[in-house]
Amino acid sequence: MAAYQHEGTCMHEYTSTARVWGLSCPGFPEEVSRARRWTRDVLRGSPFAEDAELIVSELSANAILHTASGLESGSFHLAVAVSAQVVAVSVTDDGGTGTAPKVGHQAQEQDAEHGRGLGMVSAIAHRVVIHDSDGGHTVTAELFTDVRRGGHPC
């Protein structure tokens, strides 16, 4: 349940500085609504607050439903990074599954029984990046503040 903020972190190749917030939550279903409220509070006044809140809700629920984050001692971790060019939201799970999250048609079908899944996240975000490590998976959804043709920031 620790929260932290770090200013001045470089997070994107087009960014000189960013503000970064983080939150760790136990892997209980009721923590998804807490993660959603926290994201809304961090991004208060941003035109991306509603999209980021929805993304965090989906990614947090996926972590609890599909990974070790939902086990008795599990947890998931959120990060929100804001710069002039991008708002990035990340959820890191505890792993424990044989396969990493996947974005695409197959992921949509797989998660249809429980929710909209990563397919919905990729439809909202300008870019979704998945990093795997021994300790879990991190899904980062980026919302670019100034998108030009080709889906990349100016």
URWO-V846248 format. One record per pair of residues at least 4 apart in sequence whose ideal C-beta (glycine too) atoms are under 7 Angstrom apart, sorted by sequence separation. I is the first residue (numbers start at 1). J is the second residue. If there is no record, write none. Layout:
I;J, I;J
This chain:
11;15, 31;35, 32;36, 33;37, 34;38, 35;39, 36;40, 37;41, 38;42, 39;43, 40;44, 48;52, 49;53, 50;54, 51;55, 52;56, 53;57, 54;58, 55;59, 56;60, 57;61, 58;62, 59;63, 60;64, 61;65, 62;66, 63;67, 70;74, 102;106, 103;107, 105;109, 106;110, 107;111, 108;112, 111;115, 116;120, 118;122, 119;123, 120;124, 121;125, 147;151, 148;152, 10;15, 26;31, 43;48, 44;49, 64;69, 65;70, 69;74, 82;87, 102;107, 111;116, 132;137, 25;31, 43;49, 63;69, 64;70, 68;74, 69;75, 101;107, 111;117, 122;128, 131;137, 147;153, 148;154, 11;18, 69;76, 81;88, 110;117, 111;118, 121;128, 130;137, 131;138, 146;153, 10;18, 146;154, 8;17, 9;18, 11;20, 25;34, 40;49, 43;52, 80;89, 108;117, 130;139, 144;153, 25;35, 107;117, 9;20, 79;90, 107;118, 108;119, 128;139, 129;140, 7;19, 23;35, 64;76, 78;90, 107;119, 39;52, 40;53, 63;76, 78;91, 128;141, 6;20, 39;53, 5;20, 23;38, 76;91, 77;92, 103;118, 127;142, 5;21, 60;76, 76;92, 102;118, 125;141, 126;142, 36;53, 39;56, 76;93, 101;118, 125;142, 126;143, 4;22, 125;143, 126;144, 3;22, 75;94, 103;122, 3;23, 36;56, 74;94, 121;141, 21;42, 35;56, 36;57, 126;147, 2;24, 56;78, 1;24, 1;25, 69;93, 32;57, 35;60, 69;94, 103;128, 126;151, 67;93, 68;94, 67;94, 68;95, 32;60, 52;80, 63;91, 67;95, 68;96, 32;61, 67;96, 101;130, 63;93, 67;97, 100;130, 60;91, 66;97, 32;64, 59;91, 100;132, 56;89, 55;89, 29;64, 52;87, 56;91, 101;137, 27;64, 43;80, 52;89, 100;137, 42;80, 101;139, 48;87, 62;101, 95;135, 39;80, 46;87, 95;136, 27;69, 94;136, 95;137, 27;70, 35;78, 93;136, 27;71, 43;87, 92;136, 93;137, 92;138, 27;74, 27;75, 90;138, 91;139, 26;75, 27;76, 65;114, 90;139, 25;75, 39;89, 90;140, 24;75, 25;76, 88;140, 89;141, 24;77, 61;115, 88;142, 22;77, 23;78, 62;117, 22;78, 86;142, 87;143, 22;79, 58;115, 86;143, 21;79, 58;116, 86;144, 20;79, 21;80, 58;117, 85;144, 86;145, 85;145, 20;81, 84;145, 85;146, 58;120, 59;121, 18;81, 19;82, 58;121, 18;82, 18;83, 17;83, 55;121, 86;153, 15;83, 85;153, 55;124, 67;136, 11;81, 15;85, 54;124, 55;125, 12;83, 14;85, 15;86, 11;83, 12;85, 51;124, 12;86, 11;88, 59;139, 55;141, 52;143, 51;143, 48;143, 14;153
